[in-house]
Structure formats: structure tokens, C-alpha cells
Amino acid sequence: MDLTAEVSLPAAWSNRWAMQPTKPTLWDASSGWVTRGDLARRTKAAAGRLFGAGLRKGDRIILSAAASVDLVVAHVAALRLGLIVVPVNGAYQKAELAHIVGDAEPRAAVVDKPEWVRWLAELAPEMTVVSSRLALDDATAPSLDQMDSRDPALLGYTSGTTGVPKGAVLTHGNLLAGAESVRIAWRWTPDDRLVLALPLFHMHGLGVGLHGTLLTGASAVLLDGFSPDAVLDAAQAHDATLFFGVPTMYTRLAQSDRTGELSRLRLCVAGSAPMPADLHRRLGEAAGIRVLERYGMTETIMLVSNPHDDERRAGTVGFPLPGVELRLASDSGEVLVKGPNVFAGYWRQPEATEEAFDEDGWFRTGDLGEFDEAGYLRLRGRAKELVITGGLNVYPREVEDALRSHSGVDDVAITGTSDEEWGELVTAWVVPAPGNTPVLDDLRTHLEGVCAPFKHPRLLHLVDDLPRNALGKVQKHLLT
């Protein structure tokens, strides 16, 4: 099975748009429904504007704006032109944005926050900065959709326990293989309609929800943010069949007195963090649904999924997706993978790229797993000390470094505390400076403007010291 037979997503999308150009494909509250033909015309015009602004194949462009048809047009246009899209969380503060700007050296940015416009003017005065409406002069790009599957398409920033973000380079082939694998596994068809409330800076919303919709020739309702009522209203008003979310979203849906309305959907998918067995049970009892859990990461898009047609087991992430090879390291149980979806390497970091793969070319995910008696993969934990809260990644070192500059903090460690709604709560273990008794609100205030709010601790424990091994490394597994 060649998951990259169509070479790139833009080439595949163009083929879909040429068929049934009047078929509705995307909806948002301001645009209403736009058709395949609309998307083809608008993305061609937008690509021309980007070309006229001086952008060329291989240039990087930051995208960070509210989910909308306009943002999708900008994203698709950038890919059609051969630009490398750099999706960035809009909650990032200036220091976080500065790192990405300095590392990726983008030529342009599509943003919708006034403070980001100011920051980018300071960080890179020569950069072209526009809103998602792309108010640029009209021009014509000489060619579109002419990428090789090995050409870089997306630069997704991620990091391990060091807290230093690295850019994962995903090629056009990677993006195509990732979307094609879930299209096959989840029986995605042109008749499906997805309620997409996930942010489009996140691989779950962008690489799976949006890319999959367009590749399948299906349709999606774009929501700018999540609420149970908004999702359920959209599902009802637009006859939706699909919903993708993180466990935090499903917790809130389970708490709604309208939970039963989820039964109208043929498939609900959860990912980005483990989903508690009790939450599976509650949704099953209230709506008669069995949420399908899957597993992926920025460097690989999707890897593993519970089956569409067979038993979906709570506490597991299922089986490798089409095209994915997976095994567990014999010495540690670390999940190792290969496949056309696996990224090309880290941007300008050859040593980190080399370390990310073993001697046989298997990518080290950093996650520890085991197989149950039926072959379902269960994730036991993370070799890397990542905290995932509400489906968003928090790297402890970054928060720890920021908190150590607080006058009341002598030492600190950040861990995750299991939580049914959020998956994990960011938890600070603080050794107070002499004569001080830090409180949670003060620590959170100290982080304002330094770290995005989702990285701020929600729980605080004051301790006399942090447990360390003989080499001085904090033994976080003892912080309970």
C-alpha cells in the first residue's frame, strides 16, 4: 500500500476540488459554507498574493490565528506554493515566540493578535505580517502544487525534557501518509461531516482533522473554540457524523445534560492524552457511543488507533495504522516506529535528529508501552517528562526555569497530576527560599508574560527538599 501515491496533499486536494466543485466543504460562522470550487479559487489567489509579497518555495511562514475559513485558505495556499508552514499556539508569550522566530527565520506570519503584530515588528522588522485575510497585493504564482513528497511542508515545534523547542520537519509525503492512514482506518468518506473544535496550530486539529477532511473530500464545520453546546448545536444543525477531541472536551460533554445527543455521530475520536476508563463508561451509558482512542505525536502525525469495526478497549490505543511499523525496545519497552508518516528530522539540529533514531532507523517516541493479550498497545508512561494538560504539551524544564527566578523559590520541580477533566494538572513542587512561603497565585502571576497560561501550575506542594539520585537528578517519580 503506497500511502504517498498522490505525492502531496495539495496535489491530492486539487484533484478532489476538480470533482464536484459545487460540493460544500468548509463552514465557519462568518463565511457560511464554501465549496470545493471556492477553495480552489481562493487558495490559488492567496498563493499569488504570497508570491507577490516575495515568498518562494522553502520559505517559512508562521500561522497562528483563530480557526476560520480564511486561516484554512492561508494555510492551504502556503502549502500549494511550497512554503513551509510553522503553526504556533496563539497563547505563546513574547519569549516563546522569539525562540521560534530566531530558529525558523520565517519570512512572513499570519496572525490575529495585536500584541503578536507588535512583538513580530520588534523581533523581525523585515517580516511580512498580515491577518488571515491576507490583505496583500494581487499577483499570480507561476506554478502551484509542484512539490516532491520529500520536500518540507510543515515545521512543528516540540521538545523533550530539556524544554528547548525543536522544529520537527514534516515533508509533504509525511502529511499525505498521515492523513491517508486515518482515512483508511476510520472509514472516512466524502459523505462524512466533522465538527472541528480543535485549534489549527495542533497536529490533532490540523494534521488529522483539516488535512483528513480535505483529502477525503468530506466536509467540516470549523468552530473557534470549544463548548459542549457549540459542538452539539453544530452537530445537529449541520448533520455531522464525526467529532474529534481531547479528553478534556469529552469530560465536559459527559457533564452536559445534552450528552445523549452524541449518539447522532457515527464516530467520536479522542487523543493527545489518555482517556480515563470511567469517562468511557459514562459516555457509553449516556450516549451509547464508544470513543475511539488513538496515539500520535508531532514528529509522526498518527501512529496507532483502536479499530473502527472491532472492540475499542479503554486504556489502550489499539494497533498500528496502515503503513506504520511499531515495536517495543527490548531493554526499556520504549515505543519505536517507522513509516512514511515519520518526520525527516529536527530543523537544523543534526545531533538531535541522530539521537531520535536508533541504529536501525527506528524513531524513538520517548513513550513506554506494552501489549495486552490481544495485541492492543497500552502506554505505560513517558520516558520524557512531558506533562499533557487539556491535550497541550507542557515541558517541565521551561516552567521550572521560569519559576526559579521567583524570589520565594529556592528550588522547584514540575510534574503532572492525573485529572479526569484535564488529563494532567501542572503541579509545582517548591522548596521555599528561607523566610518565604510562596502561594500558588503568586507563582502564576510571576509566569504571566513568560509562559502561556496553560503551562502555569494548578497545584502547589511546598517541600523541604527535592528527592535526588547520586548524580543530583531529581527523582520525580518519588514526588507523590
C-alpha positions as CSV (number, residue, x, y, z in Angstrom):
1,M,0.0,0.0,0.0
2,D,1.6,3.3,-1.1
3,L,0.2,6.0,1.1
4,T,2.1,8.7,-0.8
5,A,1.0,7.7,-4.3
6,E,-0.6,11.2,-4.8
7,V,2.8,12.8,-3.9
8,S,1.5,15.7,-1.8
9,L,-1.7,16.9,-0.1
10,P,-2.0,20.0,-2.3
11,A,-1.9,17.8,-5.4
12,A,-4.5,15.4,-3.9
13,W,-6.7,18.3,-2.8
14,S,-6.6,19.9,-6.2
15,N,-7.8,16.6,-7.7
16,R,-10.7,16.5,-5.3
17,W,-11.7,20.1,-5.9
18,A,-11.9,19.4,-9.7
19,M,-14.5,16.8,-8.9
20,Q,-17.9,18.1,-7.7
21,P,-16.7,21.8,-7.4
22,T,-20.1,22.8,-6.1
23,K,-20.0,20.4,-3.1
24,P,-19.8,22.2,0.3
25,T,-16.5,21.6,2.1
26,L,-15.9,24.1,4.9
27,W,-18.1,26.2,7.1
28,D,-17.5,28.9,9.7
29,A,-19.8,31.4,11.3
30,S,-18.7,34.4,9.2
31,S,-18.3,32.7,5.8
32,G,-21.1,30.1,5.9
33,W,-20.5,27.2,3.6
34,V,-17.7,27.4,1.0
35,T,-17.5,24.8,-1.8
36,R,-14.6,22.8,-3.2
37,G,-14.5,25.2,-6.2
38,D,-14.4,28.2,-3.9
39,L,-11.5,26.7,-2.0
40,A,-9.6,26.0,-5.2
41,R,-10.1,29.6,-6.5
42,R,-9.4,31.3,-3.1
43,T,-6.2,29.3,-2.4
44,K,-4.9,30.0,-5.9
45,A,-5.5,33.7,-5.4
46,A,-4.0,33.7,-1.9
47,A,-0.9,31.8,-3.1
48,G,-0.5,34.5,-5.8
49,R,-0.6,37.2,-3.1
50,L,2.1,35.4,-1.0
51,F,4.2,35.0,-4.1
52,G,3.8,38.7,-4.9
53,A,5.0,39.5,-1.4
54,G,8.2,37.9,-2.2
55,L,7.8,34.4,-0.7
56,R,9.3,31.5,-2.5
57,K,9.4,27.7,-2.2
58,G,11.1,26.7,1.1
59,D,10.5,30.0,2.9
60,R,8.9,29.6,6.3
61,I,5.6,31.2,7.3
62,I,4.1,31.4,10.8
63,L,0.4,30.7,11.1
64,S,-1.3,31.5,14.3
65,A,-4.9,32.7,14.2
66,A,-8.4,31.6,15.2
67,A,-9.9,28.7,13.3
68,S,-11.7,30.0,10.2
69,V,-12.1,29.5,6.5
70,D,-9.7,32.4,6.0
71,L,-7.0,30.7,8.0
72,V,-7.5,27.5,6.1
73,V,-7.2,29.4,2.8
74,A,-3.9,30.9,4.0
75,H,-2.6,27.5,5.2
76,V,-3.5,25.7,2.0
77,A,-2.2,28.5,-0.2
78,A,1.2,28.4,1.6
79,L,1.4,24.6,1.0
80,R,0.4,24.9,-2.6
81,L,3.2,27.5,-3.1
82,G,5.7,25.2,-1.5
83,L,6.2,27.3,1.6
84,I,7.0,25.6,5.0
85,V,4.1,26.3,7.4
86,V,5.1,26.9,11.1
87,P,1.9,26.5,13.2
88,V,2.2,28.3,16.5
89,N,0.0,28.3,19.6
90,G,-1.6,31.7,19.9
91,A,-1.2,31.6,23.7
92,Y,2.6,31.8,23.5
93,Q,4.2,34.8,25.1
94,K,6.9,37.0,23.5
95,A,9.9,35.0,24.8
96,E,8.4,31.8,23.4
97,L,7.6,33.4,20.1
98,A,11.1,34.9,19.9
99,H,12.7,31.4,20.1
100,I,10.6,30.2,17.1
101,V,11.3,33.3,15.1
102,G,15.0,33.1,15.8
103,D,15.2,29.4,15.0
104,A,12.8,29.1,12.0
105,E,13.7,32.5,10.5
106,P,10.3,32.9,8.9
107,R,9.8,35.4,6.0
108,A,6.1,36.0,6.9
109,A,3.5,35.5,9.6
110,V,-0.3,35.2,9.5
111,V,-1.5,36.3,13.0
112,D,-4.6,37.8,14.5
113,K,-3.4,39.1,17.9
114,P,-2.4,42.8,18.1
115,E,0.3,42.0,20.6
116,W,1.8,39.5,18.3
117,V,1.9,42.1,15.5
118,R,3.9,44.4,17.9
119,W,6.2,41.6,19.0
120,L,7.0,40.5,15.5
121,A,7.7,44.1,14.5
122,E,10.3,44.2,17.2
123,L,11.7,40.7,16.7
124,A,11.9,40.7,12.9
125,P,11.1,44.2,11.4
126,E,11.6,42.9,7.8
127,M,9.0,40.2,8.1
128,T,5.7,40.4,6.3
129,V,2.9,40.3,8.9
130,V,-0.7,40.0,7.9
131,S,-4.1,38.8,9.2
132,S,-5.7,35.6,8.0
133,R,-7.5,37.6,5.3
134,L,-4.1,38.1,3.6
135,A,-4.6,41.8,2.7
136,L,-1.7,41.8,0.1
137,D,-1.5,43.0,-3.5
138,D,-2.9,40.6,-6.0
139,A,-0.3,38.7,-8.1
140,T,0.0,35.4,-9.9
141,A,2.1,32.5,-8.8
142,P,3.9,30.8,-11.8
143,S,3.2,27.3,-10.6
144,L,1.3,25.5,-7.8
145,D,1.2,22.0,-6.3
146,Q,4.6,21.1,-7.8
147,M,6.2,19.6,-4.7
148,D,8.1,16.3,-4.4
149,S,7.0,14.1,-1.5
150,R,10.4,14.7,0.1
151,D,10.0,18.5,0.2
152,P,9.5,20.0,3.7
153,A,5.9,21.2,4.2
154,L,5.5,21.9,7.9
155,L,7.7,22.8,10.9
156,G,6.1,21.7,14.1
157,Y,7.8,22.8,17.3
158,T,8.1,20.3,20.1
159,S,10.7,19.5,22.7
160,G,11.7,16.9,25.3
161,T,12.7,17.3,28.9
162,T,15.3,19.9,28.1
163,G,12.5,22.4,27.4
164,V,14.3,23.7,24.3
165,P,11.8,23.6,21.5
166,K,12.9,21.8,18.3
167,G,11.3,22.1,14.9
168,A,10.1,18.8,13.6
169,V,10.4,18.9,9.8
170,L,7.4,17.1,8.2
171,T,7.5,16.5,4.5
172,H,4.7,16.6,2.0
173,G,4.9,12.8,2.0
174,N,4.6,12.7,5.7
175,L,1.5,14.8,5.8
176,L,-0.1,12.9,3.0
177,A,0.7,9.5,4.6
178,G,-0.6,10.6,7.9
179,A,-4.0,11.8,6.6
180,E,-4.3,8.8,4.2
181,S,-3.7,6.3,7.1
182,V,-6.6,7.6,9.2
183,R,-8.9,7.9,6.2
184,I,-8.5,4.2,5.6
185,A,-8.6,3.2,9.3
186,W,-11.6,5.3,10.3
187,R,-13.6,4.5,7.1
188,W,-13.7,8.3,6.4
189,T,-15.8,9.0,3.3
190,P,-16.9,12.1,1.3
191,D,-20.3,11.9,2.9
192,D,-18.8,12.5,6.4
193,R,-19.0,15.8,8.1
194,L,-16.7,16.7,11.0
195,V,-17.3,19.1,13.9
196,L,-13.8,20.6,14.2
197,A,-13.4,22.5,17.5
198,L,-9.7,21.7,17.9
199,P,-7.2,24.5,17.3
200,L,-5.4,24.5,13.9
201,F,-2.0,25.0,15.4
202,H,-2.2,21.5,16.8
203,M,-1.4,18.3,14.9
204,H,-4.7,16.8,16.0
205,G,-6.8,19.6,14.5
206,L,-4.6,20.5,11.6
207,G,-2.8,17.3,10.5
208,V,-5.7,15.0,11.2
209,G,-9.0,17.0,11.3
210,L,-8.4,19.5,8.5
211,H,-6.0,17.6,6.3
212,G,-8.1,14.4,6.6
213,T,-11.3,16.2,5.7
214,L,-9.8,17.8,2.5
215,L,-8.0,14.6,1.4
216,T,-11.2,12.6,1.8
217,G,-13.3,15.1,0.0
218,A,-15.5,15.3,3.1
219,S,-16.7,18.5,4.9
220,A,-16.0,20.2,8.2
221,V,-17.7,22.7,10.5
222,L,-15.0,25.0,11.9
223,L,-15.6,26.2,15.5
224,D,-13.5,28.9,17.0
225,G,-13.1,27.3,20.4
226,F,-14.9,24.6,22.3
227,S,-18.0,24.3,24.4
228,P,-20.4,21.4,24.7
229,D,-23.4,23.4,23.5
230,A,-21.5,24.7,20.5
231,V,-20.4,21.2,19.4
232,L,-23.8,19.7,19.9
233,D,-25.6,22.6,18.2
234,A,-23.2,22.3,15.2
235,A,-23.7,18.5,15.0
236,Q,-27.4,19.0,14.9
237,A,-27.6,22.0,12.6
238,H,-25.2,20.5,10.0
239,D,-26.0,16.8,10.3
240,A,-22.5,16.0,11.4
241,T,-21.1,12.4,11.5
242,L,-17.7,12.9,13.2
243,F,-16.2,14.7,16.2
244,F,-12.5,14.7,17.2
245,G,-11.5,15.9,20.7
246,V,-9.2,15.6,23.6
247,P,-10.2,14.0,26.9
248,T,-10.9,17.4,28.5
249,M,-13.6,18.0,25.9
250,Y,-15.2,14.7,26.4
251,T,-15.2,15.3,30.2
252,R,-17.2,18.4,29.6
253,L,-19.5,16.7,27.1
254,A,-20.2,14.0,29.7
255,Q,-21.1,16.7,32.2
256,S,-23.7,18.2,29.9
257,D,-27.3,17.4,30.2
258,R,-27.2,17.0,26.4
259,T,-24.6,14.2,26.3
260,G,-27.1,11.8,24.7
261,E,-27.0,13.9,21.5
262,L,-23.6,12.5,20.7
263,S,-25.4,9.4,19.6
264,R,-26.2,11.1,16.3
265,L,-22.4,10.8,15.4
266,R,-21.1,7.7,13.7
267,L,-17.6,8.2,15.2
268,C,-16.0,10.1,18.1
269,V,-12.2,10.1,18.3
270,A,-10.1,11.0,21.3
271,G,-6.3,11.6,21.5
272,S,-3.5,13.9,22.7
273,A,-3.8,12.4,26.2
274,P,-5.1,9.2,27.8
275,M,-8.9,8.9,28.4
276,P,-10.0,7.5,31.8
277,A,-11.9,4.3,31.7
278,D,-14.7,5.8,33.8
279,L,-15.2,8.6,31.2
280,H,-15.5,5.9,28.5
281,R,-18.2,4.2,30.7
282,R,-20.1,7.5,31.3
283,L,-20.2,8.4,27.6
284,G,-21.3,4.8,26.7
285,E,-24.1,4.9,29.3
286,A,-25.3,8.4,28.4
287,A,-25.0,8.3,24.6
288,G,-24.4,4.7,23.6
289,I,-21.0,5.6,22.0
290,R,-17.6,4.0,22.3
291,V,-15.0,6.7,21.8
292,L,-12.1,5.6,19.6
293,E,-8.7,6.4,21.2
294,R,-5.6,6.8,19.0
295,Y,-2.0,7.8,19.5
296,G,0.3,10.1,17.7
297,M,2.8,12.9,18.1
298,T,4.1,16.0,16.2
299,E,7.0,14.0,14.7
300,T,4.8,11.3,13.3
301,I,1.3,12.6,13.0
302,M,-0.8,9.4,13.8
303,L,0.7,6.1,14.7
304,V,-1.8,3.8,16.4
305,S,-5.6,3.6,16.7
306,N,-8.2,1.4,18.2
307,P,-10.1,-0.4,15.5
308,H,-13.1,1.1,13.8
309,D,-15.0,-2.1,13.3
310,D,-13.8,-4.3,16.2
311,E,-13.6,-3.8,20.0
312,R,-12.3,-0.4,21.2
313,R,-10.5,-1.1,24.5
314,A,-10.4,1.6,27.2
315,G,-6.9,2.1,28.5
316,T,-5.3,1.2,25.1
317,V,-4.5,3.0,21.9
318,G,-5.0,0.0,19.7
319,F,-3.0,-1.2,16.7
320,P,-0.6,0.4,14.3
321,L,-2.2,2.4,11.5
322,P,-1.8,1.4,7.8
323,G,1.8,1.9,6.8
324,V,3.2,2.1,10.4
325,E,5.7,-0.4,11.7
326,L,5.9,-0.5,15.5
327,R,7.9,-2.4,18.0
328,L,8.9,-2.1,21.7
329,A,12.6,-1.7,22.7
330,S,13.7,-4.9,24.3
331,D,15.6,-3.2,27.1
332,S,13.1,-0.5,28.1
333,G,9.7,-1.0,26.4
334,E,10.0,2.3,24.6
335,V,7.7,2.6,21.6
336,L,9.8,2.6,18.4
337,V,8.2,3.3,14.9
338,K,8.9,3.5,11.2
339,G,6.7,4.5,8.3
340,P,6.1,7.1,5.6
341,N,4.5,9.3,8.2
342,V,7.6,9.6,10.4
343,F,9.3,13.0,10.1
344,A,12.5,13.8,8.3
345,G,14.4,15.2,11.3
346,Y,14.7,18.2,13.5
347,W,15.3,21.6,11.9
348,R,19.0,22.5,11.8
349,Q,19.7,20.0,14.6
350,P,21.6,17.0,13.1
351,E,22.7,15.7,16.5
352,A,19.2,15.8,17.9
353,T,18.0,14.0,14.8
354,E,20.6,11.3,15.1
355,E,19.7,10.8,18.8
356,A,16.0,10.5,17.9
357,F,16.6,7.3,15.8
358,D,18.2,4.1,16.8
359,E,20.9,2.4,14.7
360,D,18.3,0.7,12.5
361,G,16.4,3.8,11.7
362,W,13.5,3.4,14.2
363,F,12.2,6.6,15.7
364,R,12.3,6.7,19.5
365,T,9.0,8.1,20.6
366,G,10.0,8.5,24.2
367,D,6.8,6.8,25.3
368,L,6.8,3.4,27.2
369,G,4.3,0.8,26.1
370,E,3.2,-2.8,26.5
371,F,0.9,-5.1,24.5
372,D,-2.1,-6.7,26.1
373,E,-3.1,-10.3,25.5
374,A,-4.9,-9.3,22.3
375,G,-2.1,-7.2,20.9
376,Y,-3.6,-3.8,21.8
377,L,-0.9,-1.2,22.7
378,R,-1.1,0.3,26.2
379,L,1.0,3.3,27.0
380,R,2.6,3.0,30.5
381,G,4.1,6.4,30.7
382,R,6.6,8.7,29.1
383,A,10.3,8.3,29.2
384,K,10.4,12.1,28.6
385,E,8.8,14.0,31.5
386,L,6.2,15.7,29.4
387,V,3.0,16.9,31.0
388,I,-0.1,16.9,28.8
389,T,-2.9,19.1,30.1
390,G,-6.1,19.6,28.1
391,G,-4.3,18.0,25.1
392,L,-1.5,20.6,25.2
393,N,2.2,19.8,25.9
394,V,4.0,21.4,28.9
395,Y,7.7,20.9,29.1
396,P,8.7,20.9,32.8
397,R,12.2,22.4,32.4
398,E,10.8,25.6,30.8
399,V,8.4,26.2,33.7
400,E,10.9,25.2,36.3
401,D,13.5,27.7,34.9
402,A,10.9,30.5,34.9
403,L,9.8,29.8,38.5
404,R,13.4,29.6,39.8
405,S,13.6,33.4,39.2
406,H,10.9,33.9,41.8
407,S,12.4,35.4,45.0
408,G,10.4,33.0,47.1
409,V,11.6,29.8,45.3
410,D,14.8,28.1,46.2
411,D,14.2,25.0,44.0
412,V,11.3,23.6,42.0
413,A,10.2,20.5,40.0
414,I,7.2,20.4,37.7
415,T,5.2,17.2,37.3
416,G,1.7,16.2,36.1
417,T,-1.1,15.1,38.5
418,S,-3.7,12.8,37.0
419,D,-7.0,14.6,36.5
420,E,-10.2,13.3,34.9
421,E,-11.1,16.5,33.1
422,W,-7.6,17.8,32.1
423,G,-5.7,14.6,31.8
424,E,-3.0,16.1,33.9
425,L,-2.7,19.2,36.1
426,V,0.6,21.1,36.0
427,T,1.9,20.6,39.5
428,A,4.8,22.6,41.2
429,W,6.9,21.1,43.9
430,V,8.6,24.0,45.5
431,V,11.4,24.3,48.1
432,P,10.8,27.8,49.5
433,A,13.6,30.3,49.9
434,P,14.5,31.0,53.5
435,G,11.8,33.1,55.2
436,N,9.3,32.7,52.4
437,T,6.1,30.8,51.9
438,P,5.1,31.0,48.2
439,V,1.4,30.7,47.3
440,L,0.0,29.4,44.0
441,D,-1.4,32.8,42.8
442,D,1.9,34.5,43.3
443,L,3.7,31.8,41.2
444,R,1.1,32.1,38.4
445,T,1.4,35.9,38.4
446,H,5.2,35.5,38.1
447,L,4.7,33.4,35.0
448,E,2.4,35.9,33.2
449,G,4.1,37.2,30.1
450,V,6.7,34.5,30.3
451,C,4.8,31.2,29.7
452,A,1.4,30.6,28.1
453,P,-1.4,30.3,30.7
454,F,-1.9,26.6,30.1
455,K,1.7,26.0,31.4
456,H,1.0,27.7,34.7
457,P,0.8,25.3,37.7
458,R,-2.6,24.5,39.0
459,L,-1.4,22.6,42.1
460,L,1.4,23.6,44.6
461,H,3.2,21.5,47.1
462,L,5.8,23.0,49.5
463,V,8.5,20.6,50.4
464,D,11.7,20.7,52.4
465,D,13.8,19.3,49.5
466,L,13.5,17.5,46.2
467,P,14.5,13.8,46.1
468,R,17.6,13.4,44.0
469,N,19.8,10.4,43.0
470,A,23.5,10.2,43.4
471,L,24.1,12.2,40.3
472,G,21.9,15.0,41.6
473,K,19.0,14.4,39.2
474,V,15.5,15.0,40.7
475,Q,13.6,11.7,41.0
476,K,10.2,12.9,40.0
477,H,8.6,9.5,40.4
478,L,9.1,10.0,44.2
479,L,7.1,13.2,44.2
480,T,3.7,11.9,45.1
